[in-house]
Amino acid sequence: MDIFVQTRNSFSRFLSAFFKKKRSRIGIYGPPNAGKTTLANRIARDWAGDAVGTVSEIPHETRRALRKQDICISGANGHSITIDIVDTPGVTTKIDYKEFLEYGLDKDEAITRAREATEGVAEAMHWLREDIDG
């Protein structure tokens, strides 16, 4: 059996056992360029057929929380769960426009990206707090 099929089946079993609800939201949080969007895309492509966001080597490609809704995951046992995946910007305490200059962005574009990323991190922290306080 293909390793991805095995992984997907294992993930389905995990979700079915972990979530007692029929619907849930999964937030993916972490530092910049840790693979959050790659993971969200993998899950979304496996069960919904399309991606959540764009992946880039430049930090803070994801500058706003992105949500892929209504992903139905069905297990081999007939159980299913519908999830929304929330891919968040890289969580960090400081975003300096100068770090983007190293990737060839001009100063204005770097400043805009840093501003958008800062706003996105604040939004992600709000969503995280909302999930915890729930």
DRENBAVEX-136277 format. One record per residue: residue in three letters; x, y, z of N, C-alpha, C, O in turn; residue number from 0. Coordinates in nm, 2 decimals. Each point is the difference from the previous one (the first is absolute). Example, Ala and Ser with C-alpha at 12.3 -4.5 7.8 and 13.67 -1.06 7.14 Angstrom:
2
ALA 1.32 -0.57 0.78 -0.09 0.12 0.00 0.09 0.12 0.00 0.10 0.00 0.07 0
SER -0.14 0.11 -0.14 0.09 0.11 0.00 -0.08 0.11 0.08 0.05 0.11 0.01 1
***
This chain:
134
MET 0.09 -0.12 0.00 -0.09 0.12 0.00 0.09 0.12 0.00 0.10 0.01 0.07 0
ASP -0.14 0.09 -0.14 0.07 0.13 -0.01 0.02 0.07 0.13 -0.10 -0.01 0.08 1
ILE 0.21 0.06 -0.05 0.03 0.07 0.13 -0.10 0.11 0.03 -0.04 0.02 0.11 2
PHE 0.00 0.05 -0.22 -0.09 0.12 0.02 -0.14 -0.05 0.04 -0.07 0.06 0.08 3
VAL 0.03 -0.18 -0.14 -0.13 -0.05 0.03 0.00 -0.05 0.14 -0.10 0.02 0.08 4
GLN 0.21 -0.09 -0.03 0.01 -0.04 0.14 0.00 0.12 0.09 -0.07 -0.01 0.11 5
THR 0.14 0.11 -0.14 0.00 0.12 0.08 -0.14 0.06 0.01 -0.04 0.04 0.11 6
ARG -0.02 -0.02 -0.22 -0.14 0.05 -0.01 -0.09 -0.08 0.09 -0.08 0.05 0.07 7
ASN 0.08 -0.18 -0.09 -0.09 -0.09 0.08 0.03 0.01 0.15 -0.09 0.01 0.08 8
SER 0.22 0.00 -0.04 0.04 0.02 0.14 -0.05 0.13 0.05 -0.05 0.01 0.11 9
PHE 0.06 0.10 -0.19 -0.05 0.13 0.04 -0.15 0.00 0.02 -0.05 0.06 0.09 10
SER -0.02 -0.13 -0.18 -0.14 -0.01 0.01 -0.04 -0.07 0.13 -0.09 0.04 0.07 11
ARG 0.16 -0.15 -0.03 -0.03 -0.07 0.12 0.03 0.09 0.12 -0.08 0.00 0.10 12
PHE 0.19 0.07 -0.11 0.04 0.10 0.11 -0.11 0.10 0.02 -0.05 0.03 0.11 13
LEU 0.00 0.03 -0.22 -0.10 0.11 0.01 -0.13 -0.06 0.05 -0.07 0.06 0.09 14
SER 0.03 -0.18 -0.13 -0.12 -0.06 0.04 0.00 -0.03 0.15 -0.10 0.02 0.07 15
ALA 0.22 -0.06 -0.02 0.01 -0.03 0.14 0.01 0.12 0.09 -0.05 0.01 0.11 16
PHE 0.12 0.09 -0.17 0.03 0.12 0.08 -0.12 0.10 0.01 -0.02 0.05 0.10 17
PHE -0.05 -0.04 -0.21 -0.11 0.10 0.00 -0.13 -0.08 0.02 -0.04 -0.09 -0.07 18
LYS -0.03 0.13 0.17 -0.14 -0.06 0.03 -0.10 0.07 -0.08 -0.11 -0.05 -0.02 19
LYS 0.14 0.17 -0.03 -0.10 0.08 -0.08 0.01 -0.04 -0.14 0.09 -0.07 -0.04 20
LYS -0.19 0.10 -0.03 -0.01 -0.03 -0.15 0.06 0.11 -0.08 0.02 -0.01 -0.12 21
ARG 0.02 0.13 0.19 0.05 0.11 -0.07 0.11 0.07 0.09 -0.03 0.01 0.12 22
SER 0.14 0.03 -0.17 0.10 0.06 0.08 0.09 0.09 -0.09 -0.01 0.00 -0.12 23
ARG 0.09 0.09 0.19 0.09 0.09 -0.07 0.14 -0.04 0.05 0.02 -0.01 0.12 24
ILE 0.07 0.00 -0.21 0.14 -0.03 0.03 0.08 0.13 -0.04 0.00 0.04 -0.12 25
GLY 0.07 0.02 0.22 0.09 0.11 -0.03 0.14 -0.04 0.00 0.04 -0.07 0.09 26
ILE 0.03 0.11 -0.19 0.14 -0.04 -0.01 0.09 0.12 0.03 0.00 0.10 -0.08 27
TYR 0.07 -0.10 0.19 0.08 0.11 0.05 0.14 -0.04 0.01 0.03 -0.12 0.02 28
GLY 0.06 0.22 -0.04 0.15 -0.03 0.01 0.08 0.12 -0.05 -0.06 0.10 -0.04 29
PRO 0.19 -0.12 0.05 0.08 0.11 -0.05 0.00 0.02 -0.15 -0.04 -0.09 -0.07 30
PRO 0.09 0.20 0.02 0.01 0.02 -0.15 0.08 -0.11 -0.06 0.10 -0.05 0.05 31
ASN -0.15 0.01 -0.17 0.06 -0.11 -0.08 0.03 -0.13 0.07 0.10 -0.07 -0.03 32
ALA -0.20 0.03 0.11 0.01 -0.12 0.07 -0.07 -0.12 -0.07 0.01 -0.11 0.04 33
GLY -0.09 0.15 -0.15 -0.07 -0.10 -0.07 -0.15 -0.01 0.02 -0.06 -0.10 -0.03 34
LYS 0.01 0.21 0.09 -0.14 0.00 0.04 -0.09 -0.01 -0.13 -0.10 -0.08 0.00 35
THR 0.13 0.16 -0.10 -0.08 0.00 -0.12 0.02 -0.13 -0.08 -0.10 -0.05 -0.05 36
THR 0.22 0.00 0.06 0.02 -0.13 -0.07 -0.08 -0.11 0.07 -0.06 -0.08 -0.08 37
LEU 0.05 0.08 0.21 -0.08 -0.10 0.07 -0.15 0.02 -0.03 -0.07 -0.09 -0.03 38
ALA 0.02 0.22 0.03 -0.14 0.03 -0.02 -0.03 -0.04 -0.15 -0.11 -0.06 -0.02 39
ASN 0.20 0.08 -0.07 -0.03 -0.03 -0.14 0.00 -0.15 -0.02 -0.09 -0.06 -0.07 40
ARG 0.17 -0.02 0.14 0.00 -0.14 -0.01 -0.13 -0.06 0.05 -0.06 -0.09 -0.07 41
ILE 0.01 0.14 0.18 -0.12 -0.05 0.06 -0.12 0.04 -0.10 -0.08 -0.09 -0.03 42
ALA 0.08 0.21 -0.01 -0.11 0.05 -0.09 0.00 -0.07 -0.13 -0.10 -0.04 -0.05 43
ARG 0.22 0.02 -0.01 0.01 -0.07 -0.13 -0.05 -0.15 0.01 -0.06 -0.05 -0.09 44
ASP 0.10 -0.01 0.20 -0.03 -0.14 0.02 -0.15 -0.02 0.01 -0.06 -0.10 -0.06 45
TRP -0.02 0.19 0.12 -0.14 -0.02 0.02 -0.09 0.09 -0.07 -0.12 -0.03 -0.02 46
ALA 0.17 0.15 -0.02 -0.09 0.09 -0.07 0.05 0.03 -0.15 -0.07 0.05 -0.08 47
GLY 0.19 -0.09 0.05 0.05 0.01 -0.13 0.07 0.13 -0.04 0.04 0.01 -0.11 48
ASP -0.04 0.09 0.20 0.07 0.12 -0.03 0.07 0.06 0.12 -0.01 -0.05 0.11 49
ALA 0.10 0.15 -0.14 0.09 0.05 0.10 -0.07 0.11 0.08 -0.10 0.06 -0.03 50
VAL 0.16 -0.04 0.15 -0.04 0.11 0.09 0.07 0.13 -0.04 -0.07 0.11 -0.01 51
GLY 0.20 -0.11 -0.01 0.08 0.12 -0.03 0.12 -0.03 -0.08 0.03 -0.11 -0.04 52
THR 0.04 0.22 0.01 0.13 -0.01 -0.08 0.12 -0.02 0.09 0.01 0.07 0.11 53
VAL 0.08 -0.15 -0.15 0.12 -0.03 0.08 0.11 0.08 -0.07 0.01 0.01 -0.12 54
SER 0.09 0.04 0.20 0.11 0.08 -0.05 0.12 -0.01 0.09 -0.02 -0.03 0.12 55
GLU 0.13 0.04 -0.17 0.12 0.01 0.09 0.02 0.13 0.07 0.07 0.01 0.10 56
ILE -0.15 0.09 -0.15 0.01 0.13 0.07 -0.09 0.00 0.12 -0.12 -0.04 0.00 57
PRO 0.17 0.08 0.12 -0.08 -0.01 0.12 -0.12 0.09 -0.01 -0.01 0.10 -0.08 58
HIS -0.10 -0.14 0.14 -0.12 0.07 0.01 -0.07 0.01 -0.13 -0.07 0.10 -0.04 59
GLU 0.07 -0.21 -0.04 -0.08 -0.01 -0.12 -0.14 0.00 0.04 -0.09 0.07 -0.07 60
THR 0.05 -0.14 0.18 -0.13 0.01 0.05 0.00 0.11 0.10 0.06 0.00 0.11 61
ARG -0.14 0.11 -0.15 0.00 0.11 0.09 -0.14 0.03 0.06 -0.02 0.09 0.08 62
ARG -0.07 -0.17 -0.12 -0.14 0.00 0.06 -0.03 -0.15 0.03 0.04 -0.09 -0.07 63
ALA -0.12 0.07 0.17 -0.05 -0.13 0.03 -0.09 -0.05 -0.12 -0.08 0.07 -0.04 64
LEU 0.11 -0.19 -0.01 -0.07 -0.06 -0.11 -0.08 -0.12 0.05 0.04 -0.07 0.08 65
ARG -0.17 0.06 -0.12 -0.08 -0.11 0.04 -0.05 -0.07 -0.12 -0.05 0.05 -0.10 66
LYS 0.06 -0.18 0.11 -0.07 -0.10 -0.09 -0.11 -0.07 0.07 0.03 -0.07 0.10 67
GLN -0.15 0.10 -0.14 -0.11 -0.05 0.08 -0.06 -0.13 -0.06 0.02 -0.03 -0.12 68
ASP -0.09 -0.04 0.20 -0.09 -0.11 -0.04 0.08 -0.12 -0.06 -0.04 -0.05 -0.11 69
ILE 0.16 0.02 0.17 0.07 -0.12 -0.05 -0.05 -0.12 0.08 0.01 -0.01 0.12 70
CYS -0.07 -0.08 -0.20 -0.06 -0.12 0.06 0.11 -0.11 0.00 0.04 -0.04 -0.11 71
ILE -0.01 -0.02 0.22 0.09 -0.11 0.01 -0.07 -0.12 0.05 -0.06 0.00 0.10 72
SER 0.06 -0.10 -0.19 -0.07 -0.13 0.03 0.10 -0.10 0.03 0.10 -0.02 -0.07 73
GLY -0.12 -0.06 0.18 0.09 -0.11 0.03 -0.05 -0.13 -0.06 -0.11 -0.01 -0.05 74
ALA 0.20 -0.09 0.06 -0.03 -0.13 -0.05 -0.12 -0.06 0.07 -0.07 -0.09 -0.05 75
ASN 0.05 0.13 0.18 -0.10 -0.05 0.08 -0.14 0.06 -0.02 -0.10 -0.03 0.07 76
GLY 0.09 0.12 -0.17 -0.12 0.07 -0.03 -0.03 0.13 0.08 -0.10 0.07 -0.03 77
HIS 0.18 -0.04 0.13 -0.01 0.12 0.07 0.05 0.12 -0.08 0.09 -0.02 -0.08 78
SER -0.14 0.13 0.10 0.05 0.12 -0.07 0.00 0.12 0.09 -0.08 0.01 0.10 79
ILE 0.16 0.09 -0.14 0.00 0.13 0.07 0.02 0.10 -0.10 0.07 -0.02 -0.10 80
THR -0.13 0.14 0.12 0.01 0.11 -0.09 0.09 0.10 0.07 -0.03 0.04 0.11 81
ILE 0.14 0.01 -0.17 0.09 0.09 0.06 0.02 0.12 -0.08 -0.02 0.00 -0.12 82
ASP 0.05 0.11 0.19 0.05 0.12 -0.07 0.15 0.01 0.04 0.03 -0.01 0.12 83
ILE 0.05 0.03 -0.21 0.15 0.02 0.03 0.03 0.15 -0.01 -0.03 0.07 -0.10 84
VAL 0.09 -0.02 0.21 0.04 0.14 0.00 0.16 0.00 0.00 0.06 -0.04 0.09 85
ASP -0.01 0.09 -0.20 0.14 0.02 -0.02 0.04 0.14 0.04 -0.06 0.10 -0.05 86
THR 0.15 -0.08 0.15 0.03 0.13 0.05 0.13 0.05 -0.05 0.09 -0.08 -0.04 87
PRO -0.07 0.21 0.05 0.13 0.06 -0.03 0.10 -0.05 0.11 -0.04 -0.04 0.11 88
GLY 0.17 0.05 -0.15 0.10 -0.04 0.10 0.00 0.09 0.12 0.01 0.12 -0.01 89
VAL -0.02 -0.19 0.13 -0.01 0.07 0.12 0.14 0.04 0.05 0.09 -0.08 0.01 90
THR -0.07 0.21 0.01 0.13 0.05 0.04 -0.02 0.13 0.08 -0.11 0.06 -0.01 91
THR 0.21 -0.02 0.08 -0.01 0.13 0.08 0.04 0.12 -0.08 -0.03 0.11 0.04 92
LYS 0.11 -0.13 -0.14 0.05 0.12 -0.08 0.01 -0.04 -0.15 0.05 -0.10 -0.04 93
ILE -0.10 0.20 -0.03 0.00 -0.02 -0.15 0.07 0.13 -0.05 -0.06 0.11 0.01 94
ASP 0.17 -0.12 -0.07 0.08 0.11 -0.05 0.00 0.00 -0.15 0.03 -0.11 -0.06 95
TYR -0.07 0.22 0.00 0.00 0.00 -0.15 0.13 -0.03 -0.06 0.01 -0.05 -0.11 96
LYS 0.10 0.07 0.18 0.14 -0.02 -0.05 0.02 -0.15 -0.03 0.08 -0.03 -0.09 97
GLU -0.14 -0.06 0.16 0.02 -0.14 -0.03 -0.06 -0.04 -0.14 0.05 -0.10 -0.06 98
PHE -0.14 0.17 0.01 -0.05 -0.02 -0.14 0.09 0.05 -0.11 -0.01 -0.05 -0.11 99
LEU 0.09 0.14 0.14 0.09 0.06 -0.10 0.10 -0.11 -0.04 0.04 0.00 -0.12 100
GLU -0.01 -0.09 0.21 0.10 -0.11 -0.03 -0.06 -0.09 -0.11 0.08 -0.08 -0.06 101
TYR -0.21 0.08 0.04 -0.07 -0.09 -0.10 -0.03 0.08 -0.13 -0.07 -0.06 -0.09 102
GLY 0.13 0.18 0.08 -0.02 0.07 -0.13 -0.12 0.09 -0.01 -0.02 0.06 -0.10 103
LEU -0.05 -0.05 0.21 -0.12 0.09 0.00 0.05 0.15 0.01 0.10 0.03 0.07 104
ASP -0.16 0.06 -0.14 0.04 0.14 0.01 -0.05 0.05 0.14 -0.09 -0.06 0.06 105
LYS 0.14 0.18 -0.02 -0.03 0.05 0.13 -0.15 0.02 0.02 -0.05 -0.04 0.11 106
ASP -0.02 0.10 -0.20 -0.15 0.02 0.02 -0.07 -0.13 0.01 -0.09 -0.01 0.09 107
GLU 0.12 -0.08 -0.17 -0.07 -0.14 0.01 0.04 -0.06 0.13 -0.09 -0.07 0.06 108
ALA 0.21 0.08 -0.02 0.04 -0.06 0.13 -0.07 0.06 0.12 -0.04 -0.07 0.09 109
ILE 0.02 0.20 -0.09 -0.07 0.07 0.10 -0.14 -0.04 0.01 -0.06 -0.02 0.10 110
THR -0.01 0.01 -0.22 -0.13 -0.04 -0.01 -0.02 -0.14 0.05 -0.09 -0.03 0.08 111
ARG 0.18 -0.06 -0.12 -0.01 -0.14 0.05 0.02 -0.01 0.15 -0.07 -0.08 0.07 112
ALA 0.16 0.16 -0.01 0.03 0.00 0.14 -0.13 0.05 0.08 -0.04 -0.06 0.10 113
ARG -0.02 0.16 -0.16 -0.12 0.05 0.07 -0.11 -0.10 -0.01 -0.07 -0.02 0.10 114
GLU 0.04 -0.04 -0.22 -0.10 -0.10 -0.01 0.03 -0.12 0.09 -0.10 -0.05 0.06 115
ALA 0.22 0.01 -0.05 0.04 -0.12 0.08 -0.03 0.03 0.15 -0.05 -0.08 0.07 116
THR 0.08 0.21 -0.03 -0.02 0.04 0.14 -0.15 -0.01 0.03 -0.04 -0.05 0.11 117
GLU -0.04 0.10 -0.20 -0.15 0.00 0.02 -0.05 -0.15 0.00 -0.09 -0.03 0.08 118
GLY 0.15 -0.05 -0.17 -0.04 -0.14 0.00 0.03 -0.08 0.12 -0.07 -0.08 0.05 119
VAL 0.19 0.11 0.01 0.04 -0.06 0.13 -0.10 0.03 0.11 -0.04 -0.08 0.08 120
ALA 0.00 0.21 -0.07 -0.09 0.05 0.10 -0.14 -0.08 -0.02 -0.06 -0.04 0.09 121
GLU 0.02 0.03 -0.22 -0.12 -0.07 -0.03 0.01 -0.15 0.04 -0.10 -0.05 0.06 122
ALA 0.21 -0.01 -0.09 0.02 -0.14 0.04 0.00 -0.02 0.15 -0.06 -0.10 0.05 123
MET 0.12 0.19 0.03 -0.01 0.00 0.14 -0.14 0.01 0.05 -0.04 -0.06 0.10 124
HIS -0.04 0.15 -0.16 -0.14 0.01 0.04 -0.07 -0.13 -0.02 -0.08 -0.04 0.08 125
TRP 0.10 -0.02 -0.20 -0.07 -0.13 -0.03 0.05 -0.11 0.10 -0.09 -0.08 0.05 126
LEU 0.21 0.08 -0.02 0.05 -0.10 0.10 -0.06 0.02 0.14 -0.05 -0.09 0.06 127
ARG 0.04 0.21 -0.02 -0.06 0.04 0.13 -0.15 -0.05 0.00 -0.05 -0.05 0.09 128
GLU -0.01 0.08 -0.21 -0.14 -0.04 -0.01 -0.02 -0.15 0.01 -0.10 -0.05 0.06 129
ASP 0.19 -0.03 -0.12 0.00 -0.14 0.01 0.02 -0.05 0.14 -0.07 -0.09 0.04 130
ILE 0.16 0.15 0.03 0.03 -0.04 0.14 -0.11 0.03 0.09 -0.05 -0.08 0.08 131
ASP 0.00 0.20 -0.09 -0.11 0.05 0.09 -0.14 -0.06 -0.04 -0.09 -0.01 0.08 132
GLY 0.08 -0.03 -0.21 -0.10 -0.07 -0.06 -0.13 -0.02 0.02 -0.07 -0.06 -0.08 133
***
